[in-house]
Amino acid sequence: MELNVNLKKIKPSGIRKLFDLAQGQKNLVSFGIGEPDFVTPAHIREAAKKALDKGYTRYTPNLGFPEFRKALTIKLNQKNKISVTPEEVVVTSGGTEALFFSFYTLINPGDEVIIPDPGFVTYESQVYFAGGTPIHFPLRGENNFHPNLEELKNCITPKTKAILLNSPSNPTGASFNIKELLAIAQLAQEKDLFVISDELYEDIVYDGREHISIASLPGMKEKTISIFGFSKSYAMTGWRLAYLAAPLDLAKEIAKLLQNTAVCANSMAQRAGLAAIQGSQDCIKEMFTAYNERRNVLAKGLNEIQGLSCYAAEGTFYAFVNIKETGMSAEELSMYLLEEYKVVTVPGTAFGKQGEGYIRLSFATSLEDIKEGIKRIKRGIEKISGR
């Protein structure tokens, strides 16, 4: 019996590989999984408890509760400057499902989708699932992993259907500026391409930068599916709650996918999400303040280790660390740090070929662990170099 041929194209997650190997080990310092170490804020948890008590345990409309979608519409219009109606907003069970729906709606067999390299691990897999072909767009360390428009143009062929953007970026921490986004928007319009914009880290940008949604730029609203979530901004990873904004004709097609897959996002999670959107946003500011301090401590500590270097992240809670001077591959160094010093990192190659020579460290963990992790990594690198 032959299994689905598209499944054979999928590689196991490089993020989970190190995570799984670390299970059961004691005295670990983990920079692995990109998950906030904060508990979901109290007012959001209370909203879920009240929803349960009030009997919000049934199916919701496929696209989400109307009042929730209305609140999301207000947020998208005011904060992201994307002019949408509630009919163009779809609530999903996490950002991964939103990506899945986006690819499945747009892609026909043989279509090409340009994805970033390095880029989040599920982009390639989901393009394959939908019957498309992923084309890797190189983001280079010497440019701090910002896009080079000429290299992007070189990726476009007559089969290209869409460009996947992720800003702020997992794993690199790059946050694209208005000039770069305007250039990509112009290219998408000239070549009649869709943009799928993964903006899950919209609330985590540093040094006074402004997050810009490409759908807010002239001519792009009808050519963009914009994906947002609650996991990173509100520490709600386990709630599996996200949403997308899409042109009305695409939203109607995505409804068909919902009807035949998850049916709807979790009803209690939606009530919690409504409280998150409508309640105080101080929790975002408090978590951001912690991330910013951790970012600065980690970047300073790593850059003081001879053989390592990294830019301070422009967004997200990831450091993408240049390890080329160590002489080890990304996977070799990650395994070495895990086995010898009990430090969990992710090899950059988990995110594409351009990730060779880098490892990713998540600083969504305590300052105590960050400082201890830096000490252990320093000892490990000094042993390699014989210092």
LUMTI-215468 format. One record per residue (C-alpha): x, y, z; residue number from 0; chain. Coordinates in nm, 3 decimals. Layout:
<atoms>
+---------+---------+---------+-----+-------+
|      xx |      yy |      zz |   n | chain |
+---------+---------+---------+-----+-------+
|       X |       Y |       Z | NUM |     A |
...
+---------+---------+---------+-----+-------+
</atoms>
This chain:
<atoms>
+---------+---------+---------+-----+-------+
|      xx |      yy |      zz |   n | chain |
+---------+---------+---------+-----+-------+
|   0.000 |   0.000 |   0.000 |   0 |     A |
|   0.144 |   0.337 |  -0.103 |   1 |     A |
|   0.092 |   0.624 |   0.136 |   2 |     A |
|   0.025 |   0.984 |   0.036 |   3 |     A |
|   0.325 |   1.087 |  -0.173 |   4 |     A |
|   0.323 |   1.437 |  -0.027 |   5 |     A |
|   0.382 |   1.298 |   0.322 |   6 |     A |
|   0.705 |   1.137 |   0.201 |   7 |     A |
|   0.840 |   1.483 |   0.117 |   8 |     A |
|   0.805 |   1.600 |   0.479 |   9 |     A |
|   1.105 |   1.590 |   0.711 |  10 |     A |
|   1.061 |   1.546 |   1.087 |  11 |     A |
|   1.072 |   1.870 |   1.283 |  12 |     A |
|   1.426 |   1.978 |   1.364 |  13 |     A |
|   1.289 |   2.176 |   1.658 |  14 |     A |
|   1.124 |   1.875 |   1.815 |  15 |     A |
|   1.425 |   1.649 |   1.756 |  16 |     A |
|   1.640 |   1.820 |   2.020 |  17 |     A |
|   1.336 |   1.873 |   2.243 |  18 |     A |
|   1.259 |   1.500 |   2.236 |  19 |     A |
|   1.620 |   1.402 |   2.300 |  20 |     A |
|   1.623 |   1.625 |   2.606 |  21 |     A |
|   1.318 |   1.464 |   2.765 |  22 |     A |
|   1.393 |   1.293 |   3.093 |  23 |     A |
|   1.728 |   1.465 |   3.141 |  24 |     A |
|   1.781 |   1.661 |   3.461 |  25 |     A |
|   1.943 |   2.000 |   3.518 |  26 |     A |
|   1.866 |   2.120 |   3.166 |  27 |     A |
|   1.870 |   2.478 |   3.043 |  28 |     A |
|   1.634 |   2.495 |   2.747 |  29 |     A |
|   1.647 |   2.758 |   2.475 |  30 |     A |
|   1.449 |   2.526 |   2.250 |  31 |     A |
|   1.074 |   2.561 |   2.212 |  32 |     A |
|   0.938 |   2.905 |   2.123 |  33 |     A |
|   0.680 |   2.926 |   2.397 |  34 |     A |
|   0.630 |   3.208 |   2.650 |  35 |     A |
|   0.717 |   3.099 |   3.002 |  36 |     A |
|   0.438 |   3.320 |   3.136 |  37 |     A |
|   0.100 |   3.190 |   3.253 |  38 |     A |
|  -0.193 |   3.321 |   3.051 |  39 |     A |
|  -0.302 |   3.648 |   3.218 |  40 |     A |
|  -0.562 |   3.611 |   3.494 |  41 |     A |
|  -0.845 |   3.808 |   3.328 |  42 |     A |
|  -0.823 |   3.582 |   3.023 |  43 |     A |
|  -0.831 |   3.265 |   3.232 |  44 |     A |
|  -1.125 |   3.400 |   3.429 |  45 |     A |
|  -1.317 |   3.465 |   3.108 |  46 |     A |
|  -1.271 |   3.100 |   3.009 |  47 |     A |
|  -1.395 |   2.982 |   3.349 |  48 |     A |
|  -1.703 |   3.202 |   3.323 |  49 |     A |
|  -1.766 |   3.078 |   2.970 |  50 |     A |
|  -1.763 |   2.720 |   3.096 |  51 |     A |
|  -2.003 |   2.805 |   3.378 |  52 |     A |
|  -2.234 |   2.985 |   3.135 |  53 |     A |
|  -2.251 |   2.682 |   2.907 |  54 |     A |
|  -2.029 |   2.788 |   2.618 |  55 |     A |
|  -1.960 |   2.424 |   2.543 |  56 |     A |
|  -2.131 |   2.387 |   2.205 |  57 |     A |
|  -2.031 |   2.442 |   1.844 |  58 |     A |
|  -1.982 |   2.800 |   1.738 |  59 |     A |
|  -2.042 |   2.937 |   1.387 |  60 |     A |
|  -1.773 |   2.799 |   1.157 |  61 |     A |
|  -1.588 |   3.129 |   1.128 |  62 |     A |
|  -1.617 |   3.211 |   1.501 |  63 |     A |
|  -1.857 |   3.389 |   1.735 |  64 |     A |
|  -1.995 |   3.703 |   1.563 |  65 |     A |
|  -1.907 |   3.927 |   1.858 |  66 |     A |
|  -1.553 |   3.789 |   1.863 |  67 |     A |
|  -1.506 |   3.851 |   1.492 |  68 |     A |
|  -1.645 |   4.201 |   1.534 |  69 |     A |
|  -1.390 |   4.272 |   1.808 |  70 |     A |
|  -1.111 |   4.133 |   1.590 |  71 |     A |
|  -1.231 |   4.351 |   1.304 |  72 |     A |
|  -1.202 |   4.662 |   1.521 |  73 |     A |
|  -0.852 |   4.558 |   1.626 |  74 |     A |
|  -0.743 |   4.493 |   1.266 |  75 |     A |
|  -0.880 |   4.826 |   1.145 |  76 |     A |
|  -0.740 |   5.034 |   1.430 |  77 |     A |
|  -0.411 |   4.863 |   1.515 |  78 |     A |
|  -0.306 |   4.701 |   1.189 |  79 |     A |
|  -0.470 |   4.956 |   0.957 |  80 |     A |
|  -0.626 |   4.673 |   0.754 |  81 |     A |
|  -0.971 |   4.776 |   0.633 |  82 |     A |
|  -1.179 |   4.462 |   0.685 |  83 |     A |
|  -1.535 |   4.366 |   0.771 |  84 |     A |
|  -1.633 |   4.084 |   1.011 |  85 |     A |
|  -1.718 |   3.869 |   0.708 |  86 |     A |
|  -1.350 |   3.881 |   0.611 |  87 |     A |
|  -1.223 |   3.758 |   0.949 |  88 |     A |
|  -1.186 |   3.386 |   1.025 |  89 |     A |
|  -1.110 |   3.242 |   1.370 |  90 |     A |
|  -0.887 |   2.933 |   1.360 |  91 |     A |
|  -0.748 |   2.672 |   1.596 |  92 |     A |
|  -0.401 |   2.822 |   1.608 |  93 |     A |
|  -0.173 |   2.989 |   1.357 |  94 |     A |
|  -0.071 |   2.658 |   1.199 |  95 |     A |
|  -0.431 |   2.590 |   1.100 |  96 |     A |
|  -0.460 |   2.943 |   0.959 |  97 |     A |
|  -0.154 |   2.872 |   0.744 |  98 |     A |
|  -0.299 |   2.537 |   0.637 |  99 |     A |
|  -0.624 |   2.700 |   0.527 | 100 |     A |
|  -0.436 |   2.974 |   0.342 | 101 |     A |
|  -0.223 |   2.734 |   0.141 | 102 |     A |
|  -0.512 |   2.496 |   0.069 | 103 |     A |
|  -0.732 |   2.780 |  -0.053 | 104 |     A |
|  -0.473 |   2.932 |  -0.285 | 105 |     A |
|  -0.268 |   2.642 |  -0.421 | 106 |     A |
|  -0.344 |   2.416 |  -0.713 | 107 |     A |
|  -0.116 |   2.119 |  -0.796 | 108 |     A |
|   0.205 |   2.247 |  -0.949 | 109 |     A |
|   0.176 |   2.602 |  -0.812 | 110 |     A |
|   0.489 |   2.745 |  -0.655 | 111 |     A |
|   0.499 |   2.935 |  -0.326 | 112 |     A |
|   0.804 |   3.138 |  -0.228 | 113 |     A |
|   0.896 |   3.076 |   0.136 | 114 |     A |
|   1.178 |   3.230 |   0.345 | 115 |     A |
|   1.500 |   3.040 |   0.414 | 116 |     A |
|   1.560 |   3.038 |   0.707 | 117 |     A |
|   1.191 |   3.011 |   0.781 | 118 |     A |
|   0.954 |   2.842 |   1.021 | 119 |     A |
|   0.952 |   2.465 |   0.976 | 120 |     A |
|   0.586 |   2.417 |   0.879 | 121 |     A |
|   0.591 |   2.648 |   0.575 | 122 |     A |
|   0.759 |   2.395 |   0.347 | 123 |     A |
|   0.554 |   2.105 |   0.480 | 124 |     A |
|   0.222 |   2.278 |   0.434 | 125 |     A |
|   0.298 |   2.384 |   0.078 | 126 |     A |
|   0.368 |   2.019 |   0.001 | 127 |     A |
|   0.047 |   1.909 |   0.175 | 128 |     A |
|  -0.152 |   2.143 |  -0.048 | 129 |     A |
|   0.009 |   1.997 |  -0.360 | 130 |     A |
|   0.236 |   2.292 |  -0.429 | 131 |     A |
|   0.610 |   2.335 |  -0.465 | 132 |     A |
|   0.803 |   2.545 |  -0.211 | 133 |     A |
|   1.066 |   2.776 |  -0.357 | 134 |     A |
|   1.321 |   2.886 |  -0.100 | 135 |     A |
|   1.397 |   3.258 |  -0.087 | 136 |     A |
|   1.738 |   3.309 |   0.079 | 137 |     A |
|   1.763 |   3.549 |   0.372 | 138 |     A |
|   2.130 |   3.606 |   0.446 | 139 |     A |
|   2.312 |   3.673 |   0.770 | 140 |     A |
|   2.528 |   3.945 |   0.619 | 141 |     A |
|   2.206 |   4.142 |   0.559 | 142 |     A |
|   2.074 |   4.061 |   0.908 | 143 |     A |
|   1.825 |   3.828 |   0.734 | 144 |     A |
|   1.638 |   4.110 |   0.565 | 145 |     A |
|   1.505 |   4.052 |   0.211 | 146 |     A |
|   1.705 |   4.132 |  -0.100 | 147 |     A |
|   1.451 |   4.230 |  -0.366 | 148 |     A |
|   1.664 |   4.111 |  -0.657 | 149 |     A |
|   1.699 |   3.765 |  -0.504 | 150 |     A |
|   1.325 |   3.759 |  -0.443 | 151 |     A |
|   1.260 |   3.849 |  -0.808 | 152 |     A |
|   1.487 |   3.563 |  -0.916 | 153 |     A |
|   1.260 |   3.318 |  -0.731 | 154 |     A |
|   0.954 |   3.412 |  -0.937 | 155 |     A |
|   0.852 |   3.193 |  -1.229 | 156 |     A |
|   0.531 |   3.162 |  -1.435 | 157 |     A |
|   0.419 |   2.901 |  -1.179 | 158 |     A |
|   0.454 |   3.130 |  -0.876 | 159 |     A |
|   0.124 |   3.177 |  -0.691 | 160 |     A |
|   0.219 |   3.343 |  -0.364 | 161 |     A |
|   0.491 |   3.478 |  -0.140 | 162 |     A |
|   0.501 |   3.383 |   0.228 | 163 |     A |
|   0.622 |   3.663 |   0.454 | 164 |     A |
|   0.704 |   3.629 |   0.823 | 165 |     A |
|   0.784 |   3.952 |   1.003 | 166 |     A |
|   0.889 |   3.963 |   1.280 | 167 |     A |
|   1.063 |   3.642 |   1.182 | 168 |     A |
|   1.097 |   3.306 |   1.348 | 169 |     A |
|   1.384 |   3.203 |   1.363 | 170 |     A |
|   1.594 |   3.507 |   1.271 | 171 |     A |
|   1.430 |   3.785 |   1.475 | 172 |     A |
|   1.434 |   4.020 |   1.174 | 173 |     A |
|   1.154 |   4.277 |   1.145 | 174 |     A |
|   1.101 |   4.411 |   0.793 | 175 |     A |
|   1.080 |   4.788 |   0.748 | 176 |     A |
|   0.836 |   4.995 |   0.545 | 177 |     A |
|   1.074 |   5.035 |   0.250 | 178 |     A |
|   1.116 |   4.657 |   0.219 | 179 |     A |
|   0.744 |   4.590 |   0.252 | 180 |     A |
|   0.655 |   4.855 |  -0.007 | 181 |     A |
|   0.899 |   4.697 |  -0.253 | 182 |     A |
|   0.753 |   4.350 |  -0.195 | 183 |     A |
|   0.401 |   4.490 |  -0.229 | 184 |     A |
|   0.487 |   4.652 |  -0.562 | 185 |     A |
|   0.642 |   4.328 |  -0.685 | 186 |     A |
|   0.335 |   4.126 |  -0.580 | 187 |     A |
|   0.107 |   4.362 |  -0.769 | 188 |     A |
|   0.325 |   4.370 |  -1.080 | 189 |     A |
|   0.344 |   3.989 |  -1.093 | 190 |     A |
|  -0.016 |   3.932 |  -0.974 | 191 |     A |
|   0.092 |   3.729 |  -0.670 | 192 |     A |
|  -0.080 |   3.672 |  -0.338 | 193 |     A |
|   0.099 |   3.735 |  -0.010 | 194 |     A |
|   0.047 |   3.517 |   0.296 | 195 |     A |
|   0.166 |   3.728 |   0.589 | 196 |     A |
|   0.247 |   3.546 |   0.914 | 197 |     A |
|   0.237 |   3.817 |   1.183 | 198 |     A |
|   0.212 |   3.614 |   1.503 | 199 |     A |
|   0.491 |   3.815 |   1.668 | 200 |     A |
|   0.340 |   4.156 |   1.589 | 201 |     A |
|   0.354 |   4.270 |   1.953 | 202 |     A |
|   0.719 |   4.181 |   2.009 | 203 |     A |
|   0.932 |   4.439 |   1.829 | 204 |     A |
|   1.222 |   4.626 |   1.989 | 205 |     A |
|   1.400 |   4.961 |   1.991 | 206 |     A |
|   1.094 |   5.164 |   1.901 | 207 |     A |
|   1.025 |   4.980 |   1.576 | 208 |     A |
|   0.670 |   4.978 |   1.441 | 209 |     A |
|   0.515 |   4.657 |   1.319 | 210 |     A |
|   0.362 |   4.710 |   0.973 | 211 |     A |
|   0.104 |   4.479 |   0.815 | 212 |     A |
|   0.162 |   4.452 |   0.441 | 213 |     A |
|  -0.216 |   4.432 |   0.385 | 214 |     A |
|  -0.239 |   4.792 |   0.506 | 215 |     A |
|  -0.031 |   4.916 |   0.212 | 216 |     A |
|  -0.200 |   5.055 |  -0.101 | 217 |     A |
|  -0.345 |   4.786 |  -0.326 | 218 |     A |
|  -0.254 |   4.496 |  -0.096 | 219 |     A |
|  -0.567 |   4.426 |   0.107 | 220 |     A |
|  -0.723 |   4.222 |  -0.176 | 221 |     A |
|  -0.399 |   4.034 |  -0.241 | 222 |     A |
|  -0.308 |   3.935 |   0.117 | 223 |     A |
|  -0.406 |   3.679 |   0.376 | 224 |     A |
|  -0.287 |   3.817 |   0.711 | 225 |     A |
|  -0.244 |   3.576 |   1.003 | 226 |     A |
|  -0.244 |   3.680 |   1.368 | 227 |     A |
|  -0.267 |   3.489 |   1.694 | 228 |     A |
|  -0.292 |   3.484 |   2.071 | 229 |     A |
|  -0.011 |   3.237 |   2.149 | 230 |     A |
|   0.278 |   3.482 |   2.160 | 231 |     A |
|   0.110 |   3.811 |   2.252 | 232 |     A |
|  -0.101 |   3.671 |   2.536 | 233 |     A |
|   0.093 |   3.355 |   2.635 | 234 |     A |
|  -0.190 |   3.134 |   2.506 | 235 |     A |
|  -0.001 |   2.861 |   2.318 | 236 |     A |
|  -0.209 |   2.575 |   2.454 | 237 |     A |
|  -0.540 |   2.747 |   2.383 | 238 |     A |
|  -0.488 |   2.700 |   2.006 | 239 |     A |
|  -0.646 |   3.027 |   1.898 | 240 |     A |
|  -0.562 |   3.250 |   1.603 | 241 |     A |
|  -0.736 |   3.439 |   1.324 | 242 |     A |
|  -0.683 |   3.554 |   0.971 | 243 |     A |
|  -0.803 |   3.841 |   0.757 | 244 |     A |
|  -0.867 |   3.759 |   0.391 | 245 |     A |
|  -1.056 |   3.903 |   0.094 | 246 |     A |
|  -1.423 |   3.808 |   0.113 | 247 |     A |
|  -1.411 |   3.555 |  -0.172 | 248 |     A |
|  -1.125 |   3.371 |  -0.002 | 249 |     A |
|  -1.290 |   3.385 |   0.340 | 250 |     A |
|  -1.595 |   3.211 |   0.191 | 251 |     A |
|  -1.373 |   2.934 |   0.054 | 252 |     A |
|  -1.190 |   2.898 |   0.385 | 253 |     A |
|  -1.532 |   2.847 |   0.547 | 254 |     A |
|  -1.564 |   2.527 |   0.343 | 255 |     A |
|  -1.238 |   2.399 |   0.485 | 256 |     A |
|  -1.354 |   2.472 |   0.839 | 257 |     A |
|  -1.684 |   2.296 |   0.778 | 258 |     A |
|  -1.496 |   1.984 |   0.673 | 259 |     A |
|  -1.208 |   1.983 |   0.922 | 260 |     A |
|  -1.214 |   2.139 |   1.270 | 261 |     A |
|  -1.570 |   2.280 |   1.227 | 262 |     A |
|  -1.485 |   2.573 |   1.456 | 263 |     A |
|  -1.228 |   2.693 |   1.705 | 264 |     A |
|  -1.276 |   2.595 |   2.068 | 265 |     A |
|  -1.578 |   2.783 |   2.207 | 266 |     A |
|  -1.429 |   2.861 |   2.550 | 267 |     A |
|  -1.100 |   2.969 |   2.394 | 268 |     A |
|  -1.293 |   3.213 |   2.178 | 269 |     A |
|  -1.455 |   3.369 |   2.486 | 270 |     A |
|  -1.110 |   3.396 |   2.641 | 271 |     A |
|  -0.980 |   3.556 |   2.322 | 272 |     A |
|  -1.260 |   3.810 |   2.333 | 273 |     A |
|  -1.155 |   3.907 |   2.686 | 274 |     A |
|  -0.794 |   3.932 |   2.569 | 275 |     A |
|  -0.882 |   4.169 |   2.284 | 276 |     A |
|  -1.126 |   4.384 |   2.479 | 277 |     A |
|  -0.950 |   4.387 |   2.817 | 278 |     A |
|  -0.640 |   4.565 |   2.943 | 279 |     A |
|  -0.334 |   4.531 |   2.719 | 280 |     A |
|  -0.097 |   4.587 |   3.010 | 281 |     A |
|  -0.012 |   4.216 |   3.008 | 282 |     A |
|   0.144 |   4.254 |   2.662 | 283 |     A |
|   0.354 |   4.545 |   2.784 | 284 |     A |
|   0.466 |   4.355 |   3.094 | 285 |     A |
|   0.575 |   4.048 |   2.898 | 286 |     A |
|   0.745 |   4.266 |   2.638 | 287 |     A |
|   0.945 |   4.443 |   2.909 | 288 |     A |
|   1.070 |   4.105 |   3.032 | 289 |     A |
|   1.156 |   3.986 |   2.680 | 290 |     A |
|   1.346 |   4.306 |   2.610 | 291 |     A |
|   1.561 |   4.264 |   2.921 | 292 |     A |
|   1.625 |   3.899 |   2.840 | 293 |     A |
|   1.713 |   3.986 |   2.480 | 294 |     A |
|   1.972 |   4.237 |   2.590 | 295 |     A |
|   2.129 |   4.005 |   2.849 | 296 |     A |
|   2.144 |   3.714 |   2.604 | 297 |     A |
|   2.284 |   3.913 |   2.311 | 298 |     A |
|   2.551 |   4.075 |   2.528 | 299 |     A |
|   2.650 |   3.744 |   2.688 | 300 |     A |
|   2.673 |   3.555 |   2.359 | 301 |     A |
|   2.869 |   3.828 |   2.183 | 302 |     A |
|   3.127 |   3.816 |   2.464 | 303 |     A |
|   3.197 |   3.450 |   2.384 | 304 |     A |
|   3.482 |   3.430 |   2.133 | 305 |     A |
|   3.363 |   3.226 |   1.835 | 306 |     A |
|   2.998 |   3.333 |   1.859 | 307 |     A |
|   2.818 |   3.644 |   1.736 | 308 |     A |
|   2.457 |   3.754 |   1.701 | 309 |     A |
|   2.249 |   4.058 |   1.629 | 310 |     A |
|   2.011 |   4.166 |   1.901 | 311 |     A |
|   1.671 |   4.052 |   1.776 | 312 |     A |
|   1.461 |   4.322 |   1.609 | 313 |     A |
|   1.149 |   4.127 |   1.702 | 314 |     A |
|   1.027 |   3.792 |   1.846 | 315 |     A |
|   1.201 |   3.618 |   2.136 | 316 |     A |
|   1.475 |   3.443 |   1.938 | 317 |     A |
|   1.847 |   3.491 |   1.900 | 318 |     A |
|   1.989 |   3.349 |   1.576 | 319 |     A |
|   2.352 |   3.295 |   1.664 | 320 |     A |
|   2.642 |   3.278 |   1.417 | 321 |     A |
|   2.859 |   2.979 |   1.512 | 322 |     A |
|   3.077 |   2.957 |   1.199 | 323 |     A |
|   3.400 |   3.032 |   1.383 | 324 |     A |
|   3.358 |   2.719 |   1.596 | 325 |     A |
|   3.420 |   2.498 |   1.292 | 326 |     A |
|   3.122 |   2.280 |   1.382 | 327 |     A |
|   2.800 |   2.238 |   1.188 | 328 |     A |
|   2.478 |   2.366 |   1.338 | 329 |     A |
|   2.357 |   2.018 |   1.425 | 330 |     A |
|   2.695 |   1.912 |   1.564 | 331 |     A |
|   2.711 |   2.211 |   1.797 | 332 |     A |
|   2.350 |   2.172 |   1.912 | 333 |     A |
|   2.410 |   1.804 |   1.992 | 334 |     A |
|   2.740 |   1.885 |   2.165 | 335 |     A |
|   2.581 |   2.150 |   2.387 | 336 |     A |
|   2.297 |   1.915 |   2.477 | 337 |     A |
|   2.506 |   1.607 |   2.548 | 338 |     A |
|   2.800 |   1.774 |   2.721 | 339 |     A |
|   2.649 |   2.082 |   2.886 | 340 |     A |
|   2.275 |   2.007 |   2.902 | 341 |     A |
|   2.179 |   2.314 |   2.701 | 342 |     A |
|   1.896 |   2.277 |   2.449 | 343 |     A |
|   1.925 |   2.484 |   2.131 | 344 |     A |
|   1.790 |   2.437 |   1.777 | 345 |     A |
|   2.025 |   2.396 |   1.479 | 346 |     A |
|   1.967 |   2.662 |   1.216 | 347 |     A |
|   1.935 |   2.391 |   0.950 | 348 |     A |
|   1.597 |   2.300 |   1.102 | 349 |     A |
|   1.477 |   2.617 |   0.927 | 350 |     A |
|   1.642 |   2.569 |   0.586 | 351 |     A |
|   1.978 |   2.547 |   0.413 | 352 |     A |
|   2.059 |   2.912 |   0.487 | 353 |     A |
|   2.047 |   2.823 |   0.856 | 354 |     A |
|   2.373 |   2.631 |   0.839 | 355 |     A |
|   2.628 |   2.807 |   1.056 | 356 |     A |
|   2.363 |   2.927 |   1.304 | 357 |     A |
|   2.173 |   2.801 |   1.606 | 358 |     A |
|   1.848 |   2.942 |   1.740 | 359 |     A |
|   1.801 |   3.025 |   2.106 | 360 |     A |
|   1.460 |   3.114 |   2.245 | 361 |     A |
|   1.479 |   3.367 |   2.528 | 362 |     A |
|   1.120 |   3.306 |   2.634 | 363 |     A |
|   1.264 |   3.169 |   2.955 | 364 |     A |
|   1.380 |   3.310 |   3.286 | 365 |     A |
|   1.675 |   3.545 |   3.329 | 366 |     A |
|   1.822 |   3.293 |   3.573 | 367 |     A |
|   1.820 |   3.022 |   3.306 | 368 |     A |
|   1.954 |   3.262 |   3.043 | 369 |     A |
|   2.252 |   3.356 |   3.261 | 370 |     A |
|   2.322 |   2.993 |   3.350 | 371 |     A |
|   2.288 |   2.892 |   2.984 | 372 |     A |
|   2.540 |   3.156 |   2.877 | 373 |     A |
|   2.791 |   3.023 |   3.132 | 374 |     A |
|   2.751 |   2.668 |   3.006 | 375 |     A |
|   2.774 |   2.767 |   2.640 | 376 |     A |
|   3.087 |   2.970 |   2.716 | 377 |     A |
|   3.251 |   2.669 |   2.878 | 378 |     A |
|   3.156 |   2.452 |   2.583 | 379 |     A |
|   3.290 |   2.690 |   2.318 | 380 |     A |
|   3.613 |   2.748 |   2.514 | 381 |     A |
|   3.670 |   2.372 |   2.531 | 382 |     A |
|   3.625 |   2.345 |   2.153 | 383 |     A |
|   3.881 |   2.618 |   2.090 | 384 |     A |
|   4.122 |   2.489 |   2.355 | 385 |     A |
|   4.112 |   2.807 |   2.559 | 386 |     A |
+---------+---------+---------+-----+-------+
</atoms>
